[in-house]
Amino acid sequence: MKSSTLSEIRQELEARNSRELLAFCLRMAKFKKDNKDLLAFILFEESNIAQYIENVKAEMTDLFQEVNISNVYYIKKTVRKILRFATKKIKFAASKPVEAEILIHYCNCLLDFSIPLHKSRQLNKLDETVRLKIASIFDTLHPDLQYDLTKQLKKNR
């Protein structure tokens, strides 16, 4: 079975009334957790992006405090989990400045919590990949914003 295109879905949604749209949204929210998270972001957090960023940063900091540093395997597993969490939150916001700010916080947390990046080639590569992603985002931002974010990134380097 072939999926419908976005334009076909849009046309069909425009033809529906508000009660049906509400029922569709609730049904989608029940179907998958990511749908519910996205709907919650759109309804409650999209209007205040600064607060959203601070909440994500606080959650990431809490996750970094729980990293088990006794074994490199557990470090890698947890650090990847935190990066997946950050990536999901970035997708909801769909904004380059938000993406840069959250990824910079991720890199700073790697340093703040003394995660031994030198013990594992994979951890080094992960950190390098995130930094390259930040650098590519910087190219699309306003110079003033680039300067502020570069200052945040270099504070721990």
C-alpha positions in Angstrom: 0.0 0.0 0.0 1.4 3.4 -1.0 1.4 6.3 1.4 -0.5 9.4 0.5 1.4 12.6 -0.3 1.5 15.6 2.0 -0.5 17.7 -0.4 -3.2 15.0 -0.6 -3.4 14.8 3.2 -3.6 18.6 3.4 -6.5 18.8 0.9 -8.4 16.1 2.8 -7.8 17.9 6.2 -9.0 21.2 4.7 -12.3 19.4 3.8 -12.9 18.2 7.4 -14.5 20.1 10.3 -12.8 21.0 13.6 -14.4 18.1 15.5 -13.0 15.6 13.1 -9.6 17.2 13.2 -9.6 17.1 17.0 -10.5 13.4 16.9 -7.7 12.8 14.4 -5.1 14.6 16.6 -6.1 12.6 19.6 -6.0 9.4 17.7 -2.5 10.1 16.5 -1.4 11.1 20.0 -2.5 7.7 21.3 -0.8 5.8 18.5 2.8 6.7 19.1 4.7 8.5 22.0 6.6 10.7 19.6 3.3 12.0 18.1 2.1 12.8 21.6 5.4 14.6 22.5 5.2 16.6 19.3 1.6 17.6 19.9 2.5 18.6 23.5 5.3 20.7 22.2 3.1 22.5 19.6 0.4 23.1 22.2 2.3 24.1 25.3 5.9 24.9 24.6 6.2 26.3 21.1 5.2 29.8 22.2 8.1 30.0 24.7 11.2 28.6 23.0 13.6 30.1 25.5 11.9 28.2 28.4 11.8 25.0 26.2 15.5 25.2 25.6 16.2 25.7 29.3 14.0 22.7 30.2 15.8 20.5 27.6 19.2 21.6 28.9 18.2 20.9 32.5 16.9 17.4 31.5 20.2 16.7 29.6 22.2 17.8 32.7 20.3 15.4 34.8 20.9 12.6 32.4 24.6 13.3 32.3 24.7 13.1 36.1 23.4 9.6 35.9 26.1 8.4 33.5 27.9 5.3 34.9 31.6 6.0 34.4 32.8 2.7 35.7 32.9 1.1 32.3 33.4 2.6 28.8 30.6 0.5 27.4 28.0 2.1 29.8 29.4 5.5 29.1 29.0 5.1 25.3 25.5 3.7 25.7 24.3 6.5 27.9 26.0 9.3 25.9 24.3 8.0 22.7 21.0 7.8 24.6 21.4 11.5 25.6 22.2 12.5 22.1 19.1 10.7 20.8 17.1 12.6 23.4 18.6 15.9 22.3 18.0 15.1 18.6 14.4 14.4 19.2 13.9 17.6 21.1 15.7 19.5 18.3 13.4 18.0 15.7 10.4 19.3 17.5 11.7 22.9 17.5 12.9 22.7 13.9 15.1 25.8 14.3 18.8 26.1 13.6 19.6 28.4 16.6 17.8 26.0 19.0 19.7 23.1 17.5 23.0 24.8 17.9 22.3 25.8 21.5 21.2 22.3 22.6 24.2 20.6 20.8 26.6 23.1 22.4 25.1 22.3 25.8 25.6 18.6 25.0 29.3 19.2 24.2 29.8 21.3 27.3 28.2 18.6 29.5 30.6 16.0 28.0 33.4 18.1 29.4 31.8 19.2 32.7 31.0 15.7 33.8 34.6 14.4 33.1 33.5 11.8 30.6 36.8 10.2 29.4 36.5 10.7 25.7 40.1 9.6 25.2 39.3 6.0 26.4 37.2 5.2 23.4 37.5 5.9 19.7 33.7 5.8 19.4 33.3 8.5 22.0 35.9 10.7 20.3 34.2 10.2 17.0 30.8 11.0 18.5 32.1 14.2 20.0 33.8 15.2 16.7 30.6 14.5 14.7 28.6 16.7 17.0 31.1 19.5 16.8 31.1 19.2 13.0 27.3 19.4 13.0 27.5 22.6 15.2 30.1 24.1 12.8 27.8 23.4 9.8 24.9 25.1 11.6 27.0 28.1 12.4 27.4 28.8 8.7 23.6 29.4 8.4 23.2 31.7 11.4 23.5 35.5 11.7 27.0 36.6 12.6 26.0 38.1 16.0 24.3 34.8 17.0 27.4 32.9 15.7 29.6 35.0 18.0 27.4 34.4 21.1 27.2 30.6 20.4 30.9 30.3 19.7 31.6 32.0 23.0 29.4 29.4 24.8 31.2 26.5 23.0 34.7 27.8 23.8 34.1 28.5 27.5 35.1 24.9 28.3 37.7 24.2 25.7 
